[in-house]
Amino acid sequence: MKCTSTGPSCLLCTVEEKDPSVRKSLIAQCFTDLHLREDLELVLTLRCLWNIALAKPDDPEFPSLGVFNCMARLLNRCIRDQKWLSRGKNVYVPYYAAHIIGSYTMNKSRFSVLAAKSGVISPLIELLSGKINWVEQRVAVRALGHIARHKRTFEYIKFHEVEIIELAMDIASKCIHTIYTEFVSKKSENRVEYHRYLTTKGRGEFEMENKKAESWACQMQCWSLYLLNCFVRKKRSINLICKEEFLKNLCGIWGGLQNQNSFSGIGLIRSLCDSEDGRKNIAQLEDVVENICNLSRSSDEWQFMAIESLLLLLKDPNTRNIVINIAAPFLSDLVELRTIKGRRKIGDVITQLLLQDYAKIKYGQLGFDEKGSQKAIEEIWDLKVEKRKRDKITSEQEVKETELLVSILKREGNKKFWSSEIEAAVKKYTKALDLCPLRLRKERIVLYSNRAQCHLILGQAELAISDTTRALCLSGEMRPHIKSLWRRSQAYDMKGLTRLSLMDCLMFINERSKLNGKSSSRRKIPYYAMRMLNKQMTATWIFAAATKSMADDIDDDGTHKSRVQHGFAGGKMKGRQRHS
């Protein structure tokens, strides 16, 4: 970066100084005086600092020389003097200052302690509250999340506990709509100029701005949840976080396809399930439990978090009876799951938990509100206990005879299917599954998947999901049954569970592309899969709900019924030296 400053303590010049003692003195002086500068010189210096912080977040040089004191003074000036903030390029200052703090506090707890002692927390909370704009909210939530994650600095954060939690919950719930209404929905010429510059680094391409805004919206939402998780892990303010509407929205919050590994709603739910109050609040909301159950039968990266959450709810005697009513039919499809995310025999753990009270159920001492739950547990007992016993005492000759009979029934089922006798085909496949020994894993995979196809044709989406999930558990995560992935994607589409349908469709496309074969046509993505992919990507677009909400918010004359705009983002700042 070229230096345009003539000042005696310009950071861009001092970083090139060869003499360590002179360099140290000049950098410290630069940090002392930096808040007194403004406009282009200040912004160039901050950009240089930010690039260094991103490249070397663990380098102790700048933190030890007062970079946090410098950033705290700059943020305080931005917040208290809006006339100064709106002058020239000063509007970029809070964005870069908060990002510098966030980068240096990311890994090292001692840097985080220095930041907290330097007084950065209060101005960051001001940014978090929306004192300036959503762009600054995003970098503030990132920085506060990094400070809060360290045990040594959480003590500083907890003094502002309620305020931070309420603000983070509000951002997680509303930031998507805010970014859409204040940026994405606007024409290029109506967007705030410095927002456009920051999203594209000055390139000014409209589509690039939209893509970056989408990525930023996902990040902002996920970072807000991560900040909340710092409190949840320490079992603080659990009841404040466990508001009904917020919990209902959590399962739908994820990083999208670009940020699948970002902290998501189910990650926060999993942390809440570690506390007694968290489990109690979650168990009382049937919609939330059902959302977790749906996620537990999916190809989503966070599937294991959903399964773990359900297991924790079932282990707690205070929530077990409530949750098992809802979860038993879902978890019964996972009892033959072998390995997931490196954890082995997870299906056996599920089985043990679900069959814990089987004796009471069998002798009528314990009942269920939902008939499907009791039936599911009885089926698990038959599959994992009774059938296993029968298989052990069956001779090899009997196994061969049974295998032949299963093969005949499968062929008869296929014949019925191709003759459009779908219900008759279901009966044949069901009979074959009842007879099929547990060791014949491949045969059972095909039978479950074929029966699922019948359920799809009959419009029985839930039964199709159940059978395909069982087939996928048997096939394992390393080589999932491809047809079952596609069939479950269709079933989830029928139920309107677009995200789960999308993840199965993506997995189907990915696994199909791995197929070996001389002909490249075998590895091409089928048209029907691309059509499903496009449909679900449109439906799961992060701004889909905001677009619909905005469309519904228009009067017959084409004007908006109401639009609450940010105090600093009213669209007035189209020129470089004007603020909104």
N, C-alpha and C positions, 0 to 999 in steps of 0.2 A: 504494500500500500504506500503510495507516494505521500510524503509529508508536505503540507502547505503552510505550516505554522512558522512564525518567526519568534515565538516565545522561548524564553530561556529554559523552560522545563517541560518541553513537549515530549509526551510518552513515546511517540513514533520515532523520535530521535534518540531518546535515552535507552530504548531497548537495544539499540545498535552499539551502545558504549562498551568498549572492551575492558576498561578498568573496573573490576567488581565493586570497589568501594565508592567510586564516583557514580557508577550506575545505580547502586543502592540508594545513595543520597539523592540523586536526581529523581528517581522513581518515587521515593517517599515525598519529596517536595511537590512533584506532579500531582499525587493523590491529595495532598493538602490543599492545593490551589484549584483543582479541577472544577469544583462546584461554582467557582467564580467566573468561569468562562461560559460561552454560549455559542449557539448557532453551529455553523459547519465545523469549526475547529473542535468543538466539544463532541459532536456526533462522530466525527472521524476517529477521535481518540477512543470513544466508547466502542465503536465497531472493532477497532484494533484489539482492545481489551477482551471483547467478547470472543473473537476468533482465537485468541491465546487461551482463554478459559475453556473453550470447547476442545481445543487440541491438547491442552495439558491441565486437566482439572485437578490433578494431584500435586502439581508443582507448588511448593510452599512460598515461592518468592513474593508474589503479589499479595497473598493473604497476610504474610508477616509484615509487609510494608504499609498496610493501612487501606487496602482496596475496599474493605467492607465499610469502614468509616466514611470513605469517599462516596460509596454508593448510597449509604444511608442519608448523607447530607443532600445528595442530588435528588433522591426520591422525595425527601421532605420539602425541598424547594419546589419540585414539580407539583406537589399536592397543595401547597400553601399559596403559591404564586401562579395563578392560571394565566395572568397577563404575560408573564415571562415564558410560561410553557407554550403559549400560542405564537410566540415570536420566532420567526425564521425556522430553523430546523430543530429547535428545542423539543418539539413534540415527540421526537424519536427517543429522547433521553430515558424516560421511565421504562420503555420496552427493553433497551439494552442494559440498563442498570439492574433490573430485576433478573434478567437472563444471566448476567455475570454472577450474581449472588447464587442463583440456582445451579450454575455449572460448578462453581467452586465448593458448594456444600453437598454435592451429589455423593461423593465417596468417603471423604475424610471427616470423621466426627470432630476432630480438633479444629478444622476449618469452620465447621458448623458452629462450634462454641464461640470462635472469634466473631463470626457473623452476628450471633445473638447478642454478645456483649457489646457489639458496635451499634446496636439499636436498629437493626434492619427489620425486625418483626413488625413493629407498629406501622411503618409506612407500607410494608407489604400487605398488611391487613386492610389498609386504606385502599390500595389498588384492588384487592380481592372484593371489596364492597362495591366496586364499580365507580369509584371516585372519578376515574378518567374514562375508561372505555373497556370493551370486551377484550381487546387485544392485550391490554395491560393486566386484565383479570387472568388471562391464560398464563402469562409468565409468572404472575404472583402465586398462583396455585401450584405451579411447578416448584418454585423456590421454597414455599412453605412446606410442601410435601417432603422435599429433601432435608429440610431442617428438622421436621417432626419425626422423621424415621430414625434419627440417632437418639439413643437413650440419654446421652449427656445433654442434649439440647431440648428434649421433650419437656423438661422442667420449665423452660422459658415459654414454650408454646402453650402449656396447659393453663397459664394465667389468663389466656384469651379463649379458653376452650369452647364455651357456648357460642360466642360470636363466630369463631372460625367454623365450627360444625354447621351452624345455621347457614352461613354464607356458602360453604362447600356443597351442602345439600341443595341449596337454591340454584347454584351454578350447574350442578349435575342434572337437575330437573329442567332447567330453562335455557341453557347455553345454546343448544341446537336451534331453538326457535329464535333466539336473540341474533345469532350469527346469520341466520337466513334472512330475517327481516331487515337487519341493519347493513348487510353486505351483499349476500348472494342474490337476493331478489331485485337488487338495484341495477340499473344500467351503468355501464362503465363510467360515464361522465358524472353520475350522481353519487359515486362511491367516495368515501373519505380518501384523500390523496395519499396520506402516509400509510394507510391500510393497504392500498394497492401496491405501494412500493415494498412494504415489508413482506407481503405474500409472494411476490415474484422477484425480489431483489432488484427492482427497477426495470425489469423487462417489459412490464405493462401489457402482457397478453391476457385477454379476458378469460379464456378457458383455463389457462394456468392459474389465474387468480381463484377461479371457482374450485379447482382441484385442491389447491393449497388450503382454501377456506374449509373444505370438507375434511381434510386431514387434521387441520387445527381444531375443528369442532370435536372430532373423535378424541383427540389428545386432551383437550380441555375437560371433557366429560370424564375420561378415564383418570386423569390426574386428580380431579376432584374426589373421585372414589378412593384413590390411593391415599389422599390426605385424610379422609374419614377413616380409612383402615388403620392409620397410625394410632388413632384414638381407640378403635375397636380392639386392636391387639392388646392394648393395655387395660381393656375392660372398663373404659370410661365413657360416660354419657350414652350408654347402650339404649336406654329408653327414649332418649332424645332423638337418636338416629332411627329407631324403629317406629317411625310414623307410618300409618297404614298405606297412604298413597305413595310414599317414597319406596316402601318395600315392594309394592305391586309393580312399580316401574323398574326395579333393579334388574330383574332377569332379562329385560329387553335391552339393557345397556351393555355394549361390547365395543371393541375397537374397530369393528368392520374388517373387511378383507385385507386392508392395508396394515392394520395394527392388531392382528389377531392375538398377539401375545401381550398386548397392553392389559393393564389391570381392568377387570370387568365387573359387572354387577354381581355375577355369581361368585366372584372372588370375595367380595364384601360379605355376601350371605354366608359363605363358608367360614369366614372369620367370626361373624355374629353367632354362628352355631357352636363356637367354642365357649360361649358364655351362657349361663342359665337364663338370664333375662332375654338374651337374643333368641335362644331356642323357643322360649315361651311365646314371644311376640310373633315369630315366624309360624309356629305351629297353629296359631289362632287364625291365620289367614289362608283359607283353602286355595284361593287363586295362586298365592305365592308357592305353596307346597306343590301344586299341580304344575306350575311352570318349572320348578326344580326337577320334578319327575320327568317332564317332557325332555328337558336338557340331558337327563341321565341316559336317555335312549337316543343318542345322536352321534354324529361324526364330529361334533364341535370340539375344538381344542380344550374347552373347559368342561367336558363331560365328566371327568374324574372328580372335579370340584363338586359337581352336582351330586354324584354318588356319595362322596364323603359327607356332604351336608345331610343327606337323607339318613345315612348310617348314624351320624351323631344325634339326630332327632329321634331315631329308633332306640338308641342306647339309653336315652334319658327316660326314666320311668314316668316323669311328669308330662312328657310330650308323646311318648310311644303310642298310647292308645288312640290319640287324635290323628297322628300322622299315618299309622299303619292302615287305617281305613282308606286313605287316599293312595298311599304309596305301594301297597302290596301288589296290585295288578301290574304296575309298572316294573317294580323290582323283580317280579317273578320271571320276567323275560330276560333277566341278567344273571340268573343263578348259574349258568354255564359259562360265564365270562371268565377267561383264564388270566390273561395279563393285560394291564392297562397302565401306561406311563411307568413301566418298570415294576409295578406292584403285582405280585403273583397271587393266584387263587382268590381273586376278589369275589368271584361267584360263590365260593364256599363261605366267605365271611357274610355275604348277603343271606345265604341259605340259613346259616346258624342263627342270625338275628331274627329272620322271619319265622323260623320254626321254634323259637324260644318258648312260646306258650301253646304249642300245638296240642299238648295233652289236655289243657283246659278247654281248647276249642273243640276237640274230639268228644269230650264228655259233657259239653254244653255249659261249662262253667264260665266261658267267655264268648261273647258274641260280637258281631260287627254290624255297624249301621248300614254298610254297603255289602250286598250279597256277593258281589264280584270279588271282594277282598278275601272272604272266607273260602270261596271257590279257588282263588289263586293259591292260597296257602295249602289247601288240600292237594292241589295239582303238584305243588313243589314237593310235598311229602311223598306223593306217589312216584315222582320222577327221581328224586335224589335219595330216597330211602327204599321204598318198596321195589322199584324197578331195578335198583342196584343189587338188591338181595336176590331177585329172580335171576339176573344175569350171572351172578356168581355161581349159582347151582345148576346153570344150564350147561349141558354137555356140548362139545364141539360139533357133534353130529346135529344136535337140535339147533345150534346157531346157524349152521349151513342151511338147514331146512327153512328156518325163519327168514334168513337172508333171501332165499329163493322166493318165498311167499311175499316178502316186502317188495321185491323187484317186480313180481307179477301185479301186485296191487298198484304200484307206481305206474306201470304201463297202462293198466286199466284206467287209472285216473287221468293219464295223458290223453287216452282215447276219448274219454268223456269230455275232457276240456275242449279238444279239437272238434267235437261234435256239438259244442255249445251247451252241453249239459253240465253247467258250472257247479250247481249244488251237488250233483251226483259225484263230480270230480272231487269236491271238498271232502265228501264222506270217504272216498277211496284213500285219499292222502292221509286223512285223520286215522283211519284204520291201520294204514301202513306205519304211521308214526307210533301208534300204540304198541305195535308188535316189534318195531325195529330195536335191536339191542343198542345200548348206549355207546358201545365201542364203534359202531358203524357211523362214524361222524360225517363222512362225506354224503352218505345216503340221506341222513337226517337233514343236512343242510339243504339238499335239493328238494326234499319233501316239504320242508317249511317254506322254502322260497316259492315252490309251485303252488302251495296252498295260499300263500300271500297274493299271488297273481289272481287267483280265483276271487279272493276277497275284494281286490281292487275292482274287478269287473262287476261284482255285486254291490259296489259302493260302500263296502264295510272297511273304511279307512283305519279304524282303531285295530281291528283284527289283523289287517295287513301289516301295520306297524309292529304289532306283537310278533308275528311270525318272522318278518324280515330281521327284526332285532335278534331273535333266537338264532336264526341262521348266521348272522354276523358274529354273534358271540362264539358260536361253534367254529367258525372259520378263522377267528383270531384277528388281531389288529395288524399283523404283518402282511397277511394275504387275505383281505376281506373279500367276501363273496360278491362279485361285481353286480350280478343281476339283482341281488337283494338290496344293494345300495340304490340302484335305480328305482326299484319298486317302492322302497321306503320313501325316497324323494317324492314320488308321485303321491303316496299316501299322505305325507305331510302337506303337500300342496292342496289336497282335497280338504284337509282340516284347517287350512289357512295359516299353518305354521311355516311362514315363508323362510325364516332364517334357517330352520332345521332342514327344510327341503333344499335350500341352497347349499348347505354344507355337505349333504349326501350327494347332491348332483356334482359338486366339485370333486368329491372323493371318487365318484364313479368315473368321471372324465380322467382324473389322474391315474387311477388304477387301470383303466382301459388303455391308456397311452403306453403302459408298461408291457402290454401283451407282446409276446414274442411272435414273430411271423415274418416270412419273407416278403409278403405283400404289405406295402405301406397302408393300403386301404383298411387293414385291420386295426391300425392305430389312429385312424382319422376320427375326429369327434363327430358323432352322429348329429344329424340335423335336429332330431327331437330333443337331444340333450342341450344343444345350444339354445334352442327355443326356451327350454325350462330355465336355463342359466340366465338368459336375458330377462325373462319374466321375474325371477326372484331377485336379481340384482336391482331391478327397477323398484320392486316392492320393498326391498330392505335398504334402499338408498337412505342415507342418514337424514336427508332433508325431506323425505316423503311426507311425513306427518305435518311438518311445518308448512309445506306447500299446500296441502289440503286445508289446513287450518286457515291459511291466508286467503285461499280461494273462497272458503266459507264465510270469510270476514268482509266480503265486498257487497255493497248495496246494489240495488237494481240499476242505479245511475252510473255504476262503475267506480264509485269512490269507496275508500275503506271506512267501515263503521267506526273503527278506533284503532289507533296504533300508538302504543306507548313507546316513545323513543328515549334513548339515553340522553342525559343532560349534556354530554360532551360529544354526542354523535348525531346531532340533528341534521347532518348533511350540509352544513354551512361551509365546512372546510374543504372546498374544492381546489383552491389555490394553495400555494406552498406556505404562505404566511398567515393563513386564516384558520381559526379553530371553530369547532362546532360543539 
